[in-house]
Amino acid sequence: MRLACLVVLAALSSLATPNPGRAQDTEGPFSPPRFWLGMEFHGGDGTGEFGEQVEGVWGFELVGRWAPQPSSWWMYRVDLGLLTYGEEEFSVCAPPPVGCRIVTEVTTSNDIAFAGVGPELRFAGDRLYLFGTLGLSYFTTSSSVSGASVSESLLTTEHFSDTVLAFRFGGGWRFLVRKGRYPFRIDLGAEYHYNGVAEYLLEGNVIDNPDGTLTLVTTRGRANVFTIRLGFSFGFGTGLPSEG
């Protein structure tokens, strides 16, 4: 799984090559935007002992950036995301007398929800950047039930959770695809999620007992993650430059 994530993201990065002709065609007399909103897709793995226990990490992240001035060399950054580090699926028949005439799908997912704020430094006309954010990571394991032919979850139960203070830092490259009042960029980068010591569940750690109860086998240790990212963002808040 971890190798597949890295290969897919590496292949998709080829799409990030800008089209100079297109960028030139859409260029207008606008000042650089002060606001950027984007989405990024992650693929990677845990580090250290955590990396030995999981088979890859994947997910997404929403990112907002704001510059005090259009030409500022730094920006405020706010991010919110979700990483999955394990998932189990199996089918269950309905109780008698219905039995297997009705089949439901049970999915148990191990996730890390995270949020953070911090500064972002930008270089080379905002094509290169470095950032660091401080926030929280929420480790959670939950099971959901859905119909075999229905994608929507019918019922969800959280089995375990733990919240830790987290620090994230990273950087990357941004490729301009379109200029104008609402510029568009493709982002390719990497980041390290320092979650420190957390308590969490792994695949197979939710055990069904014969009497219908559950046994949870938790693990406590460092749960840091390294990911590479491929995403996109749109700029807002541009304006016409003043005529001198």
C-alpha positions as CSV (number, residue, x, y, z in Angstrom):
1,M,0.0,0.0,0.0
2,R,2.7,2.4,0.9
3,L,4.6,1.8,-2.4
4,A,1.4,2.2,-4.4
5,C,0.7,5.6,-2.8
6,L,4.1,6.8,-3.6
7,V,4.0,5.5,-7.2
8,V,0.6,7.1,-7.9
9,L,1.6,10.5,-6.5
10,A,4.8,10.4,-8.5
11,A,3.0,9.7,-11.7
12,L,0.4,12.4,-11.0
13,S,3.2,14.9,-10.4
14,S,3.9,14.9,-14.1
15,L,0.6,16.7,-14.5
16,A,2.0,19.6,-12.6
17,T,4.1,20.8,-15.6
18,P,2.8,24.3,-16.4
19,N,1.7,25.3,-19.8
20,P,3.6,28.6,-20.5
21,G,1.4,29.4,-23.5
22,R,-1.7,29.0,-21.5
23,A,-0.4,31.0,-18.6
24,Q,0.5,33.9,-20.9
25,D,-2.9,33.8,-22.6
26,T,-4.7,34.3,-19.3
27,E,-2.3,36.8,-17.8
28,G,-3.9,40.1,-16.9
29,P,-3.1,43.4,-15.1
30,F,-3.9,42.0,-11.7
31,S,-2.0,42.2,-8.4
32,P,-1.0,39.0,-6.7
33,P,-3.8,37.5,-4.7
34,R,-3.8,37.7,-0.9
35,F,-6.0,34.6,-0.3
36,W,-5.5,31.1,-1.5
37,L,-7.8,28.1,-0.9
38,G,-6.8,24.6,-1.9
39,M,-7.1,20.8,-1.5
40,E,-4.2,18.4,-1.3
41,F,-4.1,14.6,-1.5
42,H,-1.6,12.7,0.7
43,G,0.3,9.4,0.4
44,G,3.0,8.2,2.6
45,D,3.9,6.1,5.7
46,G,4.5,6.1,9.4
47,T,8.0,6.6,10.7
48,G,9.9,4.4,13.2
49,E,7.9,1.8,15.0
50,F,4.6,3.3,13.7
51,G,5.8,2.7,10.2
52,E,6.5,-1.0,10.9
53,Q,2.9,-1.4,12.2
54,V,0.9,0.2,9.4
55,E,0.8,-0.4,5.7
56,G,0.8,3.1,4.4
57,V,-1.0,6.3,5.1
58,W,-3.3,8.2,2.7
59,G,-5.8,11.0,2.9
60,F,-6.5,14.7,2.1
61,E,-6.1,18.2,3.5
62,L,-7.9,21.5,3.1
63,V,-5.5,24.5,3.2
64,G,-6.2,28.2,3.5
65,R,-3.4,30.9,3.2
66,W,-3.6,34.6,3.7
67,A,-0.9,37.2,3.0
68,P,-0.8,40.5,5.0
69,Q,0.2,42.2,1.7
70,P,0.2,40.9,-1.9
71,S,4.0,41.0,-2.0
72,S,4.6,39.7,1.5
73,W,7.4,37.1,1.8
74,W,5.3,35.2,4.4
75,M,1.7,34.2,4.9
76,Y,-0.7,32.8,7.6
77,R,-1.5,29.2,7.0
78,V,-4.5,27.2,8.3
79,D,-5.0,23.5,7.5
80,L,-7.5,20.8,8.3
81,G,-7.2,17.2,7.1
82,L,-7.8,13.5,7.6
83,L,-5.3,10.6,7.2
84,T,-6.2,6.9,7.2
85,Y,-3.6,4.4,8.4
86,G,-5.6,1.2,8.3
87,E,-9.0,-0.2,7.2
88,E,-10.9,-3.5,7.6
89,E,-14.0,-4.6,5.7
90,F,-16.3,-7.6,6.1
91,S,-19.9,-8.6,5.3
92,V,-22.5,-9.5,7.9
93,C,-25.9,-11.2,7.5
94,A,-29.0,-9.9,9.1
95,P,-30.3,-11.7,12.2
96,P,-32.8,-14.6,11.8
97,P,-35.3,-15.0,10.2
98,V,-34.0,-12.6,7.5
99,G,-30.5,-14.1,7.5
100,C,-28.3,-13.5,4.4
101,R,-31.2,-12.3,2.3
102,I,-30.0,-8.9,3.7
103,V,-26.3,-8.3,3.8
104,T,-24.6,-5.3,5.3
105,E,-21.0,-4.2,5.0
106,V,-19.0,-3.3,8.1
107,T,-15.9,-1.1,7.7
108,T,-13.5,-0.3,10.6
109,S,-11.3,2.6,9.9
110,N,-8.2,3.9,11.7
111,D,-7.8,7.6,11.1
112,I,-5.9,10.7,12.2
113,A,-7.8,14.0,11.9
114,F,-5.6,17.0,12.2
115,A,-5.7,20.8,12.3
116,G,-3.1,23.5,12.7
117,V,-2.1,27.1,12.2
118,G,1.2,28.7,11.6
119,P,3.5,30.8,9.2
120,E,4.4,29.9,5.7
121,L,7.5,31.4,4.0
122,R,7.5,31.8,0.3
123,F,10.4,32.3,-2.1
124,A,11.0,32.8,-5.9
125,G,7.7,34.5,-6.4
126,D,5.7,32.0,-4.3
127,R,6.9,29.1,-6.4
128,L,8.9,27.6,-3.5
129,Y,7.7,27.6,0.1
130,L,8.3,26.3,3.7
131,F,5.8,26.1,6.5
132,G,5.3,25.0,10.1
133,T,2.0,24.7,11.9
134,L,1.0,23.9,15.5
135,G,-2.2,22.2,16.3
136,L,-3.9,18.9,17.3
137,S,-4.0,15.4,16.0
138,Y,-7.1,13.2,16.8
139,F,-6.5,9.5,16.6
140,T,-9.8,7.7,16.1
141,T,-11.0,4.1,15.3
142,S,-14.6,3.7,14.3
143,S,-16.8,1.2,12.5
144,S,-19.6,2.0,10.1
145,V,-22.4,-0.1,8.6
146,S,-23.8,0.3,5.1
147,G,-25.9,-1.7,2.7
148,A,-24.2,-3.9,0.3
149,S,-25.5,-1.8,-2.6
150,V,-25.6,1.5,-0.8
151,S,-22.5,3.6,-0.4
152,E,-23.9,5.9,2.4
153,S,-23.1,4.9,5.9
154,L,-26.2,3.8,7.9
155,L,-24.6,3.7,11.3
156,T,-21.3,4.7,12.8
157,T,-19.7,3.8,16.2
158,E,-16.4,5.2,17.6
159,H,-14.5,2.6,19.5
160,F,-11.5,4.6,20.7
161,S,-9.9,8.0,20.4
162,D,-6.9,10.1,21.6
163,T,-6.0,13.7,21.1
164,V,-2.4,15.0,21.1
165,L,-0.6,18.2,20.5
166,A,1.0,18.1,17.0
167,F,3.5,20.0,15.0
168,R,3.8,19.8,11.2
169,F,6.4,21.2,8.9
170,G,7.1,20.8,5.2
171,G,7.6,22.6,1.9
172,G,7.3,22.2,-1.8
173,W,6.8,23.7,-5.3
174,R,3.8,25.4,-6.8
175,F,3.3,25.5,-10.6
176,L,1.2,28.3,-12.1
177,V,-1.4,27.0,-14.5
178,R,-3.5,30.0,-14.9
179,K,-3.1,33.7,-14.1
180,G,-5.8,36.4,-14.0
181,R,-8.3,37.4,-11.4
182,Y,-8.6,33.9,-10.0
183,P,-5.2,32.2,-10.6
184,F,-4.9,28.4,-10.4
185,R,-1.8,26.5,-9.1
186,I,-0.8,22.9,-8.8
187,D,1.2,22.0,-5.7
188,L,3.7,19.2,-5.2
189,G,5.4,18.9,-1.8
190,A,6.2,16.8,1.3
191,E,5.6,17.2,5.0
192,Y,6.3,15.6,8.4
193,H,3.6,15.1,10.9
194,Y,5.1,15.1,14.4
195,N,2.4,13.7,16.7
196,G,4.7,12.6,19.5
197,V,3.4,9.9,21.7
198,A,-0.2,8.8,21.2
199,E,-2.5,5.9,22.1
200,Y,-4.2,4.3,19.1
201,L,-5.6,1.1,17.6
202,L,-4.3,-0.9,14.6
203,E,-5.9,-3.2,12.1
204,G,-7.1,-6.3,14.0
205,N,-7.1,-4.5,17.4
206,V,-11.0,-4.5,17.6
207,I,-11.8,-8.1,18.6
208,D,-15.3,-9.5,18.5
209,N,-16.1,-11.7,21.5
210,P,-18.6,-14.6,21.3
211,D,-21.0,-12.8,23.7
212,G,-21.2,-9.8,21.4
213,T,-18.8,-7.6,23.4
214,L,-15.6,-6.1,22.1
215,T,-12.0,-6.2,23.3
216,L,-9.8,-3.3,22.3
217,V,-6.0,-3.8,22.2
218,T,-4.5,-0.3,22.2
219,T,-0.9,0.6,21.4
220,R,1.0,3.6,22.9
221,G,4.0,5.0,21.3
222,R,5.3,7.6,18.8
223,A,3.0,7.9,15.9
224,N,4.7,10.3,13.5
225,V,4.0,10.3,9.8
226,F,5.8,11.4,6.6
227,T,3.7,12.1,3.4
228,I,4.1,13.6,0.0
229,R,1.3,15.7,-1.4
230,L,-0.3,16.6,-4.7
231,G,-2.9,19.3,-4.7
232,F,-4.3,22.5,-6.3
233,S,-5.3,25.9,-5.1
234,F,-7.2,29.0,-6.3
235,G,-6.3,32.6,-5.5
236,F,-8.7,35.3,-4.5
237,G,-8.5,39.0,-3.5
238,T,-6.7,40.3,-6.5
239,G,-7.0,43.9,-7.7
240,L,-6.0,46.2,-10.5
241,P,-2.7,47.8,-9.8
242,S,-2.7,51.5,-9.3
243,E,-1.5,53.6,-12.3
244,G,1.5,55.7,-11.4
